[in-house]
Structures are given as C-alpha cells and as structure tokens.
Amino acid sequence: MRERTPIEVEALLKKNPILILDVREAEEVAQGKIPGAIHIPLGLLEYRLNELHKDKEYTVVCRSGGRSGRAVQLLESRGYNAVNMNGGMMAWEGPAE
C-alpha cells in the first residue's frame, strides 16, 4: 500500500489540486476536514464507488490512518488508484475548512 505523510499531502495541495477522500463518519467531518475533500464514510464506500473515477488518484484520510488503510485496500482491489495518508487527521496540521 502506498502512503503519504500529511506534509506531503499539504505540499501537493499547494501545487495542484489532488483528490482527497475522507472516510470518517459525518460527526468527525463536522469537526473539520481537509479543504475540498470528498466525504464518503468507510461503511458506505463499497456502495458509492460509482461516485469515484478509476482514472484519478485518491489520497484517502480518516482519523488516524486505520480506516483509510482499509479503504485503500478496498479501492485497490476494485481497480482504483489510492494512497493512504499516514496518521490521518490526528497528524494533519493544514488549514481547516
């Protein structure tokens, strides 16, 4: 599984728009998210894959990195290009939306 640090994600966001997929629950996202992130809770991801594009790369984030790791495994098994953000939102220090 490929991974990126929050610092790498923030640097990429400053250069080019990248796709962030937030797999936390709604109440967690309500407390703050990475600007522009797509929100699909992990429990619904399998049922909402049609909202994602196989020709795009997604950086997946959750609270600490565990759920996003499972999401990356699911996405990769279905032919999607996904990267896990190490440490999740607990490690994110970028600007909140």
BALUM-634883 format. One line per 4 residues: number of its first residue (from 1); their letters; for each residue x, y, z of N, C-alpha, C. Coordinates in nm, 3 decimals, always signed. Example, Ala and Ser with C-alpha at 12.3 -4.5 7.8 and 13.67 -1.06 7.14 Angstrom:
2
1> AS> +1.319:-0.569:+0.780:+1.230:-0.450:+0.780:+1.320:-0.330:+0.780; +1.285:-0.225:+0.708:+1.367:-0.106:+0.714:+1.290:+0.003:+0.787
//
This chain:
97
1> MRER> +0.084:-0.118:+0.000:+0.000:+0.000:+0.000:+0.089:+0.124:+0.000; +0.059:+0.215:-0.092:+0.134:+0.340:-0.095:+0.082:+0.434:+0.012; +0.172:+0.514:+0.066:+0.135:+0.608:+0.172:+0.201:+0.743:+0.149; +0.137:+0.846:+0.205:+0.191:+0.982:+0.204:+0.178:+1.038:+0.345
5> TPIE> +0.270:+1.126:+0.378:+0.260:+1.196:+0.506:+0.167:+1.317:+0.489; +0.113:+1.368:+0.598:+0.033:+1.490:+0.589:+0.112:+1.607:+0.528; +0.241:+1.614:+0.555:+0.324:+1.722:+0.499:+0.329:+1.708:+0.347; +0.344:+1.586:+0.297:+0.345:+1.562:+0.153:+0.210:+1.600:+0.091
9> VEAL> +0.101:+1.564:+0.159:-0.033:+1.596:+0.109:-0.051:+1.747:+0.103; -0.012:+1.816:+0.206:-0.026:+1.962:+0.208:+0.056:+2.026:+0.096; +0.177:+1.977:+0.073:+0.262:+2.030:-0.034:+0.198:+2.005:-0.171; +0.142:+1.887:-0.190:+0.074:+1.856:-0.317:-0.048:+1.945:-0.338
13> LKKN> -0.122:+1.971:-0.231:-0.241:+2.057:-0.242:-0.202:+2.198:-0.283; -0.086:+2.245:-0.240:-0.042:+2.380:-0.275:-0.001:+2.390:-0.421; +0.051:+2.280:-0.478:+0.097:+2.278:-0.617:-0.018:+2.259:-0.715; -0.092:+2.154:-0.694:-0.200:+2.113:-0.785:-0.316:+2.062:-0.702
17> PILI> -0.435:+2.074:-0.756:-0.546:+2.011:-0.684:-0.529:+1.859:-0.689; -0.536:+1.795:-0.575:-0.535:+1.649:-0.569:-0.668:+1.607:-0.506; -0.707:+1.486:-0.530:-0.833:+1.438:-0.477:-0.812:+1.373:-0.341; -0.880:+1.426:-0.242:-0.876:+1.372:-0.106:-1.010:+1.303:-0.081
21> LDVR> -1.004:+1.180:-0.033:-1.125:+1.105:+0.003:-1.123:+1.085:+0.153; -1.219:+1.144:+0.222:-1.230:+1.136:+0.368:-1.332:+1.028:+0.402; -1.287:+0.922:+0.471:-1.376:+0.809:+0.501:-1.423:+0.807:+0.646; -1.411:+0.921:+0.715:-1.460:+0.929:+0.853:-1.613:+0.942:+0.855
25> EAEE> -1.669:+0.931:+0.972:-1.813:+0.947:+0.991:-1.848:+1.096:+0.987; -1.975:+1.126:+0.960:-2.020:+1.264:+0.943:-1.988:+1.352:+1.063; -2.004:+1.298:+1.184:-1.978:+1.380:+1.304:-1.830:+1.414:+1.317; -1.743:+1.329:+1.266:-1.599:+1.358:+1.267:-1.566:+1.467:+1.165
29> VAQG> -1.624:+1.455:+1.046:-1.601:+1.553:+0.940:-1.653:+1.690:+0.981; -1.763:+1.693:+1.057:-1.820:+1.819:+1.102:-1.722:+1.898:+1.189; -1.625:+1.831:+1.248:-1.526:+1.898:+1.333:-1.410:+1.956:+1.252; -1.409:+1.931:+1.122:-1.306:+1.984:+1.034:-1.260:+1.881:+0.935
33> KIPG> -1.224:+1.929:+0.815:-1.175:+1.839:+0.712:-1.073:+1.911:+0.626; -1.005:+1.836:+0.544:-0.911:+1.895:+0.451:-0.994:+1.966:+0.344; -0.961:+2.091:+0.315:-1.040:+2.166:+0.216:-1.055:+2.091:+0.084; -1.179:+2.082:+0.037:-1.208:+2.018:-0.089:-1.223:+1.867:-0.084
37> AIHI> -1.206:+1.807:+0.033:-1.214:+1.661:+0.045:-1.354:+1.610:+0.010; -1.357:+1.494:-0.054:-1.481:+1.423:-0.083:-1.510:+1.336:+0.039; -1.633:+1.343:+0.090:-1.666:+1.264:+0.210:-1.754:+1.145:+0.173; -1.700:+1.026:+0.195:-1.778:+0.902:+0.184:-1.735:+0.814:+0.302
41> PLGL> -1.822:+0.796:+0.402:-1.785:+0.713:+0.517:-1.743:+0.572:+0.473; -1.647:+0.515:+0.542:-1.595:+0.383:+0.506:-1.706:+0.280:+0.490; -1.804:+0.281:+0.579:-1.911:+0.183:+0.573:-1.997:+0.193:+0.447; -1.993:+0.306:+0.379:-2.071:+0.327:+0.257:-1.986:+0.322:+0.131
45> LEYR> -1.855:+0.316:+0.146:-1.765:+0.328:+0.032:-1.794:+0.223:-0.076; -1.810:+0.099:-0.036:-1.834:-0.008:-0.134:-1.959:+0.019:-0.218; -2.058:+0.086:-0.158:-2.184:+0.111:-0.226:-2.183:+0.240:-0.307; -2.079:+0.323:-0.287:-2.073:+0.451:-0.357:-1.952:+0.463:-0.449
49> LNEL> -1.893:+0.350:-0.484:-1.777:+0.350:-0.573:-1.807:+0.419:-0.706; -1.933:+0.415:-0.749:-1.970:+0.478:-0.876:-1.948:+0.630:-0.875; -1.927:+0.689:-0.756:-1.901:+0.832:-0.745:-1.753:+0.865:-0.769; -1.670:+0.762:-0.775:-1.525:+0.781:-0.793:-1.485:+0.740:-0.933
53> HKDK> -1.368:+0.788:-0.975:-1.320:+0.761:-1.111:-1.193:+0.678:-1.106; -1.189:+0.573:-1.185:-1.072:+0.484:-1.185:-0.950:+0.548:-1.250; -0.969:+0.654:-1.326:-0.855:+0.720:-1.390:-0.797:+0.833:-1.306; -0.843:+0.848:-1.184:-0.793:+0.950:-1.092:-0.722:+0.883:-0.974
57> EYTV> -0.635:+0.959:-0.908:-0.570:+0.909:-0.786:-0.635:+0.977:-0.666; -0.665:+0.899:-0.564:-0.727:+0.949:-0.442:-0.632:+0.932:-0.325; -0.614:+1.038:-0.248:-0.544:+1.028:-0.121:-0.651:+1.011:-0.016; -0.646:+0.901:+0.058:-0.753:+0.864:+0.150:-0.712:+0.897:+0.293
61> VCRS> -0.806:+0.957:+0.366:-0.778:+1.001:+0.502:-0.892:+0.960:+0.596; -0.855:+0.934:+0.721:-0.953:+0.910:+0.827:-0.900:+0.980:+0.953; -0.937:+0.933:+1.069:-0.892:+0.998:+1.193:-0.744:+0.970:+1.220; -0.704:+0.842:+1.212:-0.566:+0.809:+1.248:-0.491:+0.727:+1.144
65> GGRS> -0.559:+0.680:+1.042:-0.492:+0.604:+0.936:-0.539:+0.460:+0.920; -0.611:+0.406:+1.017:-0.657:+0.268:+1.008:-0.769:+0.246:+0.908; -0.875:+0.325:+0.920:-0.988:+0.311:+0.828:-0.947:+0.348:+0.686; -0.863:+0.451:+0.673:-0.820:+0.489:+0.538:-0.735:+0.378:+0.476
69> GRAV> -0.659:+0.306:+0.557:-0.583:+0.191:+0.506:-0.675:+0.083:+0.453; -0.784:+0.056:+0.525:-0.882:-0.043:+0.478:-0.950:+0.006:+0.351; -0.978:+0.137:+0.346:-1.040:+0.194:+0.226:-0.948:+0.181:+0.105; -0.819:+0.207:+0.125:-0.722:+0.194:+0.015:-0.720:+0.050:-0.035
73> QLLE> -0.720:-0.046:+0.056:-0.721:-0.187:+0.016:-0.846:-0.219:-0.067; -0.961:-0.171:-0.024:-1.086:-0.193:-0.098:-1.076:-0.129:-0.236; -1.034:-0.004:-0.239:-1.025:+0.067:-0.367:-0.929:-0.002:-0.463; -0.812:-0.040:-0.414:-0.715:-0.107:-0.499:-0.769:-0.240:-0.551
77> SRGY> -0.842:-0.312:-0.467:-0.897:-0.442:-0.509:-1.003:-0.425:-0.619; -1.059:-0.306:-0.630:-1.160:-0.278:-0.731:-1.104:-0.200:-0.850; -0.971:-0.184:-0.855:-0.908:-0.119:-0.969:-0.890:+0.030:-0.960; -0.906:+0.087:-0.840:-0.887:+0.231:-0.820:-0.744:+0.259:-0.777
81> NAVN> -0.699:+0.381:-0.801:-0.565:+0.427:-0.764:-0.578:+0.506:-0.635; -0.527:+0.453:-0.524:-0.545:+0.517:-0.394:-0.417:+0.512:-0.312; -0.399:+0.617:-0.230:-0.283:+0.632:-0.143:-0.334:+0.665:-0.003; -0.278:+0.603:+0.098:-0.318:+0.628:+0.237:-0.239:+0.746:+0.294
85> MNGG> -0.308:+0.836:+0.367:-0.238:+0.943:+0.436:-0.204:+0.895:+0.577; -0.075:+0.880:+0.604:-0.026:+0.835:+0.735:-0.073:+0.926:+0.847; -0.119:+0.868:+0.954:-0.154:+0.946:+1.073:-0.288:+1.014:+1.069; -0.353:+1.015:+0.952:-0.487:+1.071:+0.940:-0.498:+1.215:+0.986
89> MMAW> -0.619:+1.252:+1.022:-0.646:+1.389:+1.064:-0.579:+1.423:+1.197; -0.545:+1.322:+1.276:-0.472:+1.349:+1.401:-0.335:+1.409:+1.371; -0.279:+1.376:+1.254:-0.148:+1.427:+1.216:-0.157:+1.550:+1.125; -0.275:+1.579:+1.074:-0.294:+1.691:+0.981:-0.286:+1.823:+1.055
93> EGPA> -0.204:+1.912:+1.007:-0.194:+2.045:+1.068:-0.224:+2.155:+0.968; -0.274:+2.116:+0.849:-0.307:+2.213:+0.745:-0.428:+2.296:+0.785; -0.465:+2.390:+0.700:-0.578:+2.476:+0.731:-0.709:+2.398:+0.730; -0.794:+2.419:+0.826:-0.925:+2.351:+0.833:-1.024:+2.427:+0.747
97> E> -1.123:+2.354:+0.696:-1.226:+2.418:+0.614:-1.342:+2.454:+0.703
//
